[in-house]
Amino acid sequence: SKISDLTLASYGPDGRLTQSMYYDSGFDSMMLSVADHGCSNIYALVNMGDMSHAFPVIEAEVSRMEYYVQSYYAIDNKGFPMSGVLKGFSPESSRGTVTVSRLFAKLCVRVTHKGLSGYSQSVPYAFNMCNKSLYVRQANRRLLPFSDQGSKALKSTDILGLSDSHQNLNDRNAYQGLNSQIGPGPGYVQDTTLVFYVPE
């Protein structure tokens, strides 16, 4: 998965925030301050925009951090939101690796038009029994990147009534009106695959 931006935060052995930094470029030359002595914990958030001010002063509160998805379509452009933590990093260490995990699953739905009841190869697409839109309903938009309890919606505003269904998320051209020549017209036998992103 691609990386469009990255937020790093370090907590010292006293459990307090040492520094948080946001990067949207220059990923090969990033710098982050850690405690002068003892071991630090390094947290990373990927493809979530600038989250440097979201990290709490006290590390014990990190598990309660929240991130709200504004658009599932943005995931297709920026990449999967991901999070990870490196525990016990020592300033004497020459290097450390923060392993990040995806917070979303990619769901691909394939529609075989000729398999739908009512489909006819002799009927134009605009009047045929073909899929023209598809949505995932009641998708959770509230993520807890560092919680062991997973992410779940707690109130109605934490839910998107309909997920995105954008033509760019489709590997075929979208339906464009009654006179459209695009799509599964007479003799069309190809499948259509629509892509969605749902929180894991």
C-alpha positions in Angstrom: 0.0 0.0 0.0 1.3 3.5 -0.8 2.3 6.1 1.7 1.0 9.6 1.2 1.7 11.0 4.6 3.0 9.9 8.0 2.6 11.1 11.6 5.2 9.9 14.2 5.1 10.4 18.0 7.5 9.3 20.7 6.8 8.7 24.4 9.6 8.5 27.0 10.0 6.1 29.9 8.0 8.5 32.1 4.9 7.9 29.8 4.9 11.5 28.5 4.9 12.8 25.0 8.4 13.7 23.8 7.6 14.9 20.3 5.1 14.4 17.4 5.9 15.2 13.8 4.0 15.1 10.5 5.5 14.4 7.1 3.9 14.4 3.7 7.2 14.0 1.8 10.8 13.3 2.4 10.1 9.9 4.0 13.8 8.9 3.7 15.0 11.8 5.9 12.6 12.0 8.8 13.7 13.0 12.3 12.0 12.4 15.7 13.2 13.3 19.2 13.3 10.6 21.8 14.1 10.6 25.5 17.8 11.0 26.3 17.8 7.9 28.5 15.7 4.8 29.0 13.5 3.3 26.3 10.9 5.2 24.2 7.8 4.0 22.4 7.3 5.2 18.8 3.8 5.4 17.3 3.0 5.8 13.6 -0.1 6.8 11.7 -0.1 6.5 7.9 -2.4 8.2 5.3 -4.5 10.0 7.9 -3.4 13.5 7.3 -1.7 15.6 10.0 -2.5 13.8 13.3 0.5 15.4 15.2 -1.8 17.4 17.5 -4.1 14.4 18.2 -1.5 12.5 20.3 -2.3 13.0 24.0 0.4 14.2 26.5 0.0 11.0 28.5 0.7 7.7 26.7 -1.9 5.8 28.6 -4.5 7.8 26.7 -3.2 6.8 23.2 -5.6 3.8 23.0 -8.5 6.3 23.1 -7.4 8.3 20.1 -10.1 8.6 17.4 -9.9 9.1 13.7 -13.0 9.8 11.6 -13.1 8.8 7.9 -14.4 11.7 5.8 -14.6 9.8 2.5 -13.9 6.2 1.6 -13.2 7.4 -1.9 -10.1 9.3 -0.5 -8.6 5.9 0.5 -8.4 5.0 -3.2 -6.3 8.1 -3.8 -4.2 8.3 -0.6 -3.8 4.7 0.3 -4.9 2.6 3.3 -5.0 4.2 6.7 -2.4 2.3 8.8 -1.1 2.4 12.3 1.8 0.7 14.3 4.0 1.1 17.3 7.6 0.3 18.1 8.0 -0.6 21.8 11.2 -0.1 23.8 13.3 1.9 21.3 16.6 2.9 22.9 18.6 6.0 21.9 21.7 3.8 21.7 20.0 1.8 18.9 21.3 2.5 15.4 17.9 1.9 13.9 14.4 0.8 14.6 11.4 -0.5 12.5 7.8 0.5 13.1 5.6 -2.2 11.5 2.2 -0.7 10.4 -1.0 -2.6 9.7 -3.9 -1.7 7.6 -7.1 -0.5 9.3 -9.3 -1.2 6.3 -10.1 -4.1 4.1 -10.5 -3.8 0.4 -13.8 -5.4 -0.7 -14.2 -6.2 -4.4 -17.6 -7.2 -5.7 -17.9 -8.7 -9.2 -21.2 -8.5 -11.0 -21.8 -10.8 -13.9 -24.3 -8.9 -16.0 -25.4 -11.8 -18.2 -26.1 -13.8 -15.1 -28.7 -11.4 -13.8 -32.3 -12.4 -14.3 -33.8 -10.3 -17.1 -30.6 -9.6 -18.9 -30.7 -9.9 -22.7 -27.8 -9.5 -25.0 -30.0 -7.9 -27.6 -31.2 -5.0 -25.4 -29.2 -1.8 -25.0 -27.5 -1.2 -21.7 -29.8 1.7 -20.6 -32.8 -0.6 -20.7 -31.2 -3.8 -19.7 -31.1 -5.7 -16.4 -27.6 -4.6 -15.4 -26.0 -3.2 -12.2 -25.6 0.5 -12.5 -24.8 1.3 -8.8 -23.8 -0.5 -5.6 -23.3 0.7 -2.1 -22.2 -0.6 1.3 -24.7 0.7 3.9 -24.1 1.7 7.5 -20.3 1.7 7.3 -18.4 2.6 10.4 -16.3 5.8 10.1 -14.9 5.9 13.6 -11.5 4.3 14.0 -9.4 3.7 17.1 -5.9 3.1 15.6 -4.2 1.9 18.8 -7.1 0.2 20.6 -7.0 -3.5 21.4 -10.8 -3.5 21.4 -11.0 -2.7 17.7 -13.1 0.1 16.1 -16.8 0.4 16.4 -19.5 3.1 16.0 -21.0 4.4 19.3 -23.6 6.7 17.9 -25.5 7.5 14.7 -23.0 10.2 13.6 -20.2 7.5 13.6 -21.9 5.8 10.7 -22.0 6.7 7.0 -25.4 5.9 5.7 -24.0 5.0 2.3 -20.4 4.3 1.3 -18.9 5.9 -1.8 -19.9 4.5 -5.1 -17.8 6.5 -7.6 -17.1 5.7 -11.2 -13.3 5.8 -10.6 -13.8 2.9 -8.2 -15.2 0.8 -11.0 -13.0 -1.0 -13.6 -15.6 -0.2 -16.2 -17.1 3.1 -17.3 -20.1 4.3 -15.3 -23.6 4.4 -16.6 -24.1 7.9 -18.2 -27.7 8.2 -19.2 -30.3 6.6 -21.4 -28.4 7.3 -24.6 -25.1 6.1 -23.3 -23.1 3.8 -25.5 -20.9 2.9 -22.5 -21.3 -0.2 -20.6 -22.7 -3.6 -21.3 -24.7 -3.0 -24.5 -25.9 -5.7 -26.9 -23.6 -8.8 -26.7 -21.8 -7.4 -23.6 -20.5 -10.4 -21.6 -17.8 -8.9 -19.4 -18.1 -8.7 -15.7 -18.1 -5.4 -13.7 -16.0 -5.2 -10.5 -16.7 -2.5 -7.9 -14.3 -1.7 -5.1 -15.2 -0.7 -1.5 -13.2 -0.1 1.6 -14.5 -1.2 5.0 -12.9 -0.9 8.4 -11.4 -4.1 9.8 
